[in-house]
């Protein structure tokens, strides 16, 4: 199995995210006076900015790697590509959930990886995993660092040492078939880099999750990511034709360039969603689409969420459905309008805002828009200024920055999501909202709970919740209790515990309820087969 070298590279590498916040330091957005006034009026939060913690004041657990181990790692990847420097280790503390960021504001000693290693490709990773397996060193694969479920925590469990394996050097496109419209990327390629390289050939993946600016191709595969345009382009796992995964016992290349196969169970599905616990994804072959000739935007108002959800149910079953379908509930519609200083939606009318966009040729877009408009209007939709849809797209990657700014002023803000069948949608939304409200009200911090439909299918949809309340004296316990109550409600209502945020550490305790004891036994058996020493991303996914 020869290792393929890049045929194309992106123009420039984006910087890593800040150690204590989402995104880059220069893109941080302090709350406006208007937003502060909304917080006071709705939640009674008097916004008092906390001074940021300097990374120089952060205490990290000292590296325990021996000099011999460091030398061995350097022999594999090169002396310049392995480091125990605290300035690098602090950037690999974990992901970017609210709990992650709250921890980084504490004065505790942080459990950083003992070293960060930067392999150049599959061969390096094969040698790294062989060495770490033989020497009982835990390995955390690290792409863009965007996990919000504890998927990147440097958990040791029964290991004395743990390293982060960063894929930042693996950032090329190694193959492009413009006839079949497939492309192979190294796992460290970010979303923008993939779009840049494909765009040179008039192609796109159409995969735009909120983490798009920093998340990687390998991370998309390892978490079964879903992008905001999934109604038109599908989930990322729908796009994957083949992948290369390095395990401690060898390298596997599940999938072929054929569009479909009946050669037994699909081994790709073993590794898609495996979150680095079964192997490190090094290369991914994906299907691409032509860049759309045009994108058209439409926005709608429904009198209530039930009417909008029913119209979306009908529209989701149509093959010519929109590229983006998003429906905010009454609370989210009202809060977003109140938070905006230039909202194009008149919140005084109440109701729910729906966003639709259409990608394709002018002729195709016109035909699909006609079908969608007929269905939505028949379902009770009222057209509103399309600027609402454009405004959503313009700010669709900005949500985490607002979350961080709210944390800075003593407001707890976090998101969670699920998916269920259309017949259970109303019940699941009500049950999760009630669970969150009761838990946080019991902590003395009554919340505002917002919800929207973010992804649709013929049989059901994803519900995405945003929660904002005053932070308690112990906000980590406050949110853990609320998240546990919400997850219990999801499972009890027949919904999935995660639609696109993956399992990580946060959801692992519910996995047996999700997949059953036999399913859990199957996962453990695969883990034991491919990672007999258990070094790969311990403490995540596997119940």
HUDANOR-V624896 format. One record per residue. PHI is phi in radians with two decimals (none if undefined). Layout:
PHI
PHI
//
This chain:
none
-1.17
-1.49
-1.50
-1.69
-1.08
-1.65
-2.55
-2.23
-1.22
-1.18
-2.64
-1.59
-1.20
-1.22
-1.28
-1.24
-1.06
-1.21
-2.12
-2.85
-1.30
1.21
-1.74
-1.04
-1.21
-1.69
-1.09
-2.17
-1.14
-1.14
-1.35
-1.05
-1.12
-1.11
-1.08
-1.20
-1.14
-1.03
-1.13
-1.30
-1.62
-2.04
1.19
-1.57
-1.54
-1.23
-2.03
-1.18
-1.60
-1.11
-1.12
-1.45
-1.34
-1.11
-1.26
-1.64
-1.41
-1.78
-1.85
-1.06
-1.03
-1.12
-1.82
-1.12
-1.30
-1.05
-1.12
-1.16
-1.08
-1.12
-1.14
-1.11
-1.14
-1.13
-1.32
-1.86
1.79
-1.08
-1.44
-2.12
-2.44
-2.56
-1.96
-1.13
-1.04
-1.14
-1.58
-1.04
-1.15
-1.37
-2.15
-1.17
2.77
-1.68
-2.33
-1.30
-1.04
-1.10
-0.98
-1.27
-1.12
-1.04
-1.25
-1.55
-1.41
-1.69
-1.22
-1.44
-1.55
-1.48
-1.34
-1.07
-1.26
-2.74
-2.08
-2.07
-2.12
-1.23
-1.61
3.13
-1.07
-1.06
-1.03
-1.19
-1.00
-1.21
-1.07
-1.19
-1.10
-1.16
-1.17
-1.14
-1.21
-2.01
0.93
-1.95
-1.23
-2.24
-1.95
-1.14
-2.31
-1.74
-1.64
1.34
-1.70
-0.99
-2.09
-2.29
1.28
-1.27
-2.05
-1.04
-1.37
-1.35
-1.63
0.86
-1.67
-1.81
-1.43
-2.20
-2.53
-2.10
-1.70
-1.84
-1.45
-1.75
-1.10
-1.40
-1.74
-2.32
-1.97
-1.67
-1.74
-2.79
-2.49
-1.93
-1.27
-1.30
-1.46
1.04
-2.21
-2.42
-1.98
-2.07
-1.22
-1.18
-1.48
-1.16
-1.44
-0.97
-1.06
-1.16
-1.09
-1.14
-1.11
-1.19
-1.18
-1.06
-1.09
-1.97
1.30
-2.14
-2.63
-1.47
1.28
-1.90
-2.31
-1.23
-1.09
-1.48
-0.83
-1.17
-2.17
-1.19
-1.99
-1.01
-1.09
-1.16
-0.98
-1.24
-1.23
-2.03
0.90
-1.13
-2.27
-1.62
-1.18
-1.80
-1.14
-1.06
-1.74
-1.86
1.51
-1.28
-1.14
-1.15
-1.21
-1.48
-1.36
-1.70
-2.76
-2.67
-2.00
-2.27
-1.69
-1.99
-1.09
-1.76
2.52
-1.80
-2.16
-2.20
-1.25
1.68
-2.36
-1.33
-1.21
-1.22
-2.79
-2.65
-2.04
-1.42
1.35
-1.01
-1.41
-1.18
-0.96
-1.20
-1.15
-1.72
-1.19
1.53
-1.44
0.99
1.31
-1.55
-1.99
2.96
-1.83
-1.21
-1.92
-2.54
-2.38
-1.73
-2.21
-1.47
-2.00
-2.21
-1.17
-1.00
-1.16
-1.16
-2.67
-2.22
-2.07
-2.07
-2.46
-2.24
-2.48
-2.13
-1.86
-1.13
-2.71
-1.14
-1.05
-1.14
-1.12
-1.11
-1.14
-1.12
-1.13
-1.04
-1.15
-1.20
-1.13
-1.48
-1.62
-1.12
-1.70
-1.15
-1.11
-1.33
-2.09
-2.34
-2.48
-2.25
-1.55
-1.34
-1.06
-1.18
-1.11
-1.05
-1.18
-1.15
-1.08
-1.15
-1.18
-1.29
-1.44
-1.55
-2.49
-1.18
-1.65
-1.81
-1.42
-1.22
-1.15
-1.41
1.19
1.39
-2.24
-1.60
-2.05
-2.00
-2.34
-2.29
-2.33
-1.82
2.57
-1.28
-1.03
-1.17
-1.13
-1.07
-1.07
-1.17
-1.19
-1.10
-1.11
-1.12
-1.10
-1.05
-1.08
-1.18
-1.19
-1.13
-1.07
-1.50
1.80
-1.35
-2.03
-1.15
-2.20
-0.95
-1.10
-1.04
-1.10
-1.24
-1.15
-1.12
-1.07
-1.10
-1.09
-1.90
-1.22
-1.78
-1.65
-0.92
-1.08
-1.15
-1.14
-0.94
-1.17
-1.14
-1.18
-1.04
-1.11
-1.94
1.55
-1.83
-1.46
-2.42
-2.72
-2.20
-2.69
-2.60
-2.72
-2.60
-2.75
-1.23
-1.00
-1.17
-1.81
-1.01
-1.08
-1.13
-1.11
-1.01
-1.15
-1.14
-1.20
-1.04
-1.11
-1.10
-1.12
-1.12
-1.14
-1.13
-1.31
-1.14
-1.12
-1.49
1.42
-2.32
-0.98
-1.78
-1.87
-2.00
-1.87
-2.58
-2.54
-1.38
-1.92
-2.52
-2.23
-2.44
-1.06
-1.76
-3.11
-2.69
-1.65
-1.92
-2.07
-1.84
-2.10
-2.13
-2.32
-2.77
-1.20
-1.34
-1.40
-1.06
-2.09
-1.19
-1.17
-1.12
-0.96
-1.33
-1.03
-1.12
-1.17
-1.13
-1.11
-1.10
-1.16
-1.19
-1.01
-1.15
-1.05
-1.08
-1.11
-1.51
1.50
-1.64
-1.45
-1.35
-2.78
-1.70
-2.59
-1.58
1.29
-1.78
1.00
-1.57
-1.19
-1.77
-1.05
-1.12
-1.78
-1.13
-1.11
-1.16
-1.29
-1.95
1.48
-1.12
-1.23
-1.04
-1.10
-1.12
-1.09
-1.04
-1.11
-1.15
-1.13
-1.00
-1.12
-1.24
-1.65
-2.40
-1.05
-1.52
1.20
-1.44
-1.41
0.72
-1.09
1.50
-2.03
1.10
-1.28
-1.30
//
